[in-house]
Amino acid sequence: MAGVEEKLQRDITPVPDSDPLLGSALLEASAVVGYLASCAMTALATVVAVGADSGVTIPNLSLVFVVPVIIAGLAFGLGPSLCSAVLGALAYNFFLTEPRYTLVVDDPANIWAIGLLFVVGVIVSGVAYTSRRRASDAALLRRQATVLQGYSRDVVAAGNTKAIVSLTSQALAALFQVPAVVVLVTEGKVVSVEKAGDEKPQEAELEAALSSLAAGTVVRAGIYPDLASRFDFWPVATAADQGAVIGLAFNPGERPLAPETLVDIVGSVLALALYHQHFRVSRDARPAR
């Protein structure tokens, strides 16, 4: 069992205690870094453009300001990319159009050039952001497929119910990057709780898990009558006298749009593994003839 769990553990990022304040602070710090980087790249592009303009006449010099937009969109997202687009248009107007060092524009042609630069920047920022999102989504799908493949392989090799349930909780934590629990129920009573992460279900949450299994419905965290629950619970029907409940502790406001797809896959594998284990134990318990 230890060897099997160690193999799956390689795909699991440790899940620390969830702290909404810390998470918000990290997101804000990341956003600030992105905007500061976009400002710095636009400033560098301005220096390059002004230096090139003072030395030689270069057509379409405004395209220098598109480079920070692309880099910001790919590296930091839509907001910093749009910031680079706006700053680039303003810098081009202030430093490179007559009259210089003012935002006043005398030549109508320059107005069109500045407007076109801004429009190009917005379009490029959108394309760069979309490319970044698609790359992130593709990487996430590859990681999830790897975790599911390893879980399906290892759970088949598990030799007992505890190993099956433990592997399932670890796989769920790896898939969603949140604390996960698998509650094993026999004849309406909790007989085993395996968790991955630092969130341990309380008595009231275990009651919510039992209610989920009894009703055969999903129970959401923070919804009446389970207002204090931190876990979303999904019932998993297995053998006649046995059942399981999958629990995931999503951070407030960060629940995925459709976690059911992956949960259903894991739940189906878990149900088959538990049924096979139940059948094997029942067969071994029969007296020899």
C-alpha positions in Angstrom: 0.0 0.0 0.0 2.8 2.4 0.9 4.4 2.1 -2.5 1.2 2.6 -4.3 0.4 5.8 -2.3 3.9 7.2 -2.8 3.5 6.9 -6.6 0.3 8.9 -6.6 1.6 11.4 -4.0 4.1 12.6 -6.7 1.2 14.2 -8.6 -0.2 15.9 -5.5 0.7 19.4 -4.5 0.5 19.7 -0.7 -2.7 21.6 0.3 -2.1 24.0 3.1 -4.6 25.4 5.5 -7.0 27.6 3.5 -6.7 31.2 4.5 -9.0 33.5 2.4 -7.1 36.7 3.6 -3.7 35.2 2.6 -5.1 34.0 -0.7 -6.5 37.5 -1.5 -3.2 39.1 -0.5 -1.3 36.9 -2.8 -3.7 37.6 -5.7 -3.4 41.3 -5.1 0.4 41.1 -4.9 0.4 39.2 -8.2 -1.8 41.8 -9.9 0.4 44.6 -8.6 3.5 42.9 -10.0 1.8 42.5 -13.4 0.8 46.1 -13.6 4.2 47.3 -12.5 5.9 45.1 -15.0 3.6 46.4 -17.8 4.5 50.0 -16.8 8.2 49.1 -16.8 8.1 47.5 -20.2 6.2 50.4 -21.7 8.8 52.8 -20.2 11.5 50.7 -21.8 9.7 50.7 -25.1 9.4 54.5 -24.9 13.1 54.9 -24.3 13.9 52.7 -27.3 11.4 54.5 -29.5 12.7 58.0 -28.5 16.3 56.9 -29.0 15.6 55.4 -32.4 13.6 58.5 -33.5 16.3 60.9 -32.5 18.9 59.0 -34.6 17.1 57.9 -37.7 13.7 58.1 -39.3 11.9 54.8 -38.8 8.4 54.2 -40.3 5.8 52.7 -38.1 7.8 53.4 -34.9 4.6 53.1 -32.9 4.7 49.3 -33.3 7.5 49.3 -30.7 4.7 49.9 -28.2 2.9 46.7 -29.2 5.7 44.5 -27.9 4.9 45.2 -24.2 1.3 44.6 -24.9 2.0 41.1 -26.2 4.4 40.2 -23.4 2.1 41.5 -20.7 -0.9 39.6 -22.2 1.0 36.3 -22.3 2.7 36.7 -18.9 0.3 38.6 -16.7 -3.2 38.6 -18.3 -5.7 40.9 -19.7 -5.5 43.8 -17.2 -1.8 44.5 -17.4 -1.9 44.0 -21.2 -4.6 46.7 -21.6 -2.6 48.9 -19.2 0.3 48.6 -21.6 -1.9 49.4 -24.6 -3.2 52.6 -22.9 0.2 53.7 -21.7 1.8 53.0 -25.1 -0.7 55.2 -26.9 -0.2 58.0 -24.3 3.6 57.7 -24.5 3.6 57.7 -28.3 1.4 60.9 -28.2 3.5 62.6 -25.6 7.0 61.9 -26.8 6.7 61.2 -30.5 4.0 63.4 -32.0 4.0 67.2 -32.6 3.8 69.2 -30.4 6.1 67.1 -28.3 5.8 66.7 -24.5 2.1 67.5 -24.5 -1.0 65.4 -25.1 -2.3 68.0 -27.6 -2.3 66.7 -31.2 -2.1 69.2 -34.1 -2.0 66.9 -37.1 -5.2 64.9 -37.7 -3.1 62.1 -39.1 -1.4 61.7 -35.7 -4.8 61.4 -34.1 -5.6 58.5 -36.4 -2.1 57.0 -35.7 -2.6 57.2 -31.9 -6.2 55.8 -32.1 -5.0 53.0 -34.4 -2.1 52.2 -32.0 -4.6 51.9 -29.1 -7.0 49.7 -31.1 -4.2 47.4 -32.2 -3.0 47.2 -28.6 -6.5 46.2 -27.4 -6.8 43.5 -30.1 -3.3 42.2 -29.4 -3.9 42.1 -25.7 -7.1 40.1 -26.2 -5.4 37.6 -28.5 -2.4 37.3 -26.1 -4.7 36.8 -23.1 -6.7 34.2 -25.0 -3.6 32.3 -26.0 -2.4 32.3 -22.4 -5.7 31.0 -21.1 -5.8 28.2 -23.7 -2.2 27.2 -22.8 -3.2 27.2 -19.1 -6.3 25.2 -19.8 -4.4 22.7 -21.9 -1.8 22.3 -19.1 -4.5 21.7 -16.5 -6.2 19.1 -18.7 -2.9 17.3 -19.1 -2.3 17.3 -15.4 -5.8 16.1 -14.6 -5.5 13.3 -17.2 -2.2 12.2 -15.7 -3.7 12.1 -12.2 -6.8 10.1 -13.4 -4.6 7.7 -15.2 -2.4 7.1 -12.2 -5.3 6.8 -9.9 -7.2 4.3 -12.0 -4.0 2.2 -12.3 -3.1 2.4 -8.6 -6.5 1.8 -7.2 -6.8 -1.4 -9.1 -3.6 -2.6 -7.5 -4.7 -1.6 -4.0 -5.0 -4.6 -1.7 -7.6 -3.3 0.8 -10.4 -0.9 1.3 -8.3 1.6 3.3 -5.8 1.9 0.5 -8.6 2.4 -2.1 -10.2 5.2 0.0 -6.9 6.8 0.8 -5.8 6.8 -2.9 -9.2 8.4 -3.8 -8.8 11.3 -1.4 -5.3 12.0 -2.6 -6.4 11.9 -6.3 -9.2 14.3 -5.5 -6.8 16.7 -3.8 -4.5 16.5 -6.7 -7.3 17.2 -9.3 -8.8 20.2 -7.5 -5.9 21.5 -5.4 -8.2 21.7 -2.4 -8.6 19.6 0.8 -10.5 16.4 0.1 -12.1 13.6 2.1 -13.7 10.3 1.4 -16.2 9.0 3.9 -16.9 5.3 3.9 -20.4 4.4 5.2 -21.6 0.9 6.2 -25.3 0.3 7.2 -25.8 4.1 7.7 -22.8 4.6 9.9 -19.4 6.2 9.2 -16.7 3.6 9.4 -13.8 5.4 7.8 -12.7 8.9 7.0 -9.7 9.4 4.8 -8.5 13.0 4.1 -5.9 14.7 2.0 -5.1 18.2 3.1 -5.5 19.9 6.5 -9.3 20.2 6.6 -10.9 17.5 8.8 -14.7 17.2 8.7 -16.5 17.9 11.9 -19.4 16.0 13.4 -22.0 18.2 11.7 -20.2 17.9 8.4 -20.2 14.1 8.7 -24.0 14.3 9.3 -24.2 16.3 6.1 -22.3 13.6 4.3 -24.7 10.9 5.6 -27.6 13.1 4.5 -26.1 13.3 1.0 -25.7 9.6 0.7 -29.2 8.9 2.1 -30.9 11.3 -0.2 -28.6 10.5 -3.2 -28.1 14.2 -3.9 -25.2 16.7 -3.8 -24.9 18.8 -0.6 -23.2 22.2 -1.1 -21.2 23.9 1.6 -22.7 27.0 3.2 -26.3 26.2 2.1 -29.2 25.6 4.4 -29.4 23.4 6.5 -25.6 22.9 6.4 -24.6 26.6 6.7 -21.4 25.8 8.7 -20.1 23.1 6.4 -16.9 23.7 4.5 -17.3 20.7 2.2 -19.3 20.0 -0.9 -20.4 16.3 -0.7 -21.2 13.9 -3.5 -22.8 10.5 -2.8 -21.2 7.3 -4.3 -23.4 4.2 -4.3 -21.4 1.0 -4.0 -22.4 -2.4 -2.6 -25.8 -3.0 -1.0 -24.7 -2.4 2.6 -21.9 0.0 1.8 -21.6 3.5 0.4 -19.1 6.4 0.2 -19.2 10.2 0.1 -16.7 12.4 -1.6 -16.1 15.8 0.0 -14.2 18.8 -1.4 -13.5 22.0 0.6 -13.4 24.7 -2.0 -12.4 28.2 -1.0 -15.4 30.7 -0.9 -16.0 32.1 -4.3 -13.5 29.8 -6.0 -15.6 26.7 -6.7 -15.0 25.5 -10.3 -17.9 25.8 -12.8 -18.4 22.1 -13.3 -16.6 20.0 -10.7 -19.2 17.2 -11.2 -17.5 15.9 -14.3 -14.2 14.9 -12.6 -16.0 13.9 -9.4 -18.3 11.5 -11.3 -15.3 9.9 -12.9 -13.5 9.4 -9.6 -16.7 8.3 -8.0 -17.3 5.7 -10.7 -13.8 4.2 -10.3 -14.2 4.3 -6.5 -17.5 2.5 -6.7 -16.1 -0.2 -8.9 -13.1 -0.7 -6.8 -15.1 -0.9 -3.6 -17.6 -3.3 -5.2 -14.7 -5.5 -6.4 -13.1 -5.4 -2.9 -16.4 -6.3 -1.3 -17.0 -9.2 -3.6 -13.4 -10.5 -3.0 -13.8 -10.3 0.8 -17.2 -12.0 0.6 -15.7 -14.8 -1.6 -12.7 -15.3 0.7 -15.0 -15.5 3.7 -17.0 -18.4 2.3 -16.2 -21.7 4.0 -14.2 -24.1 1.9 -16.1 -27.1 0.6 
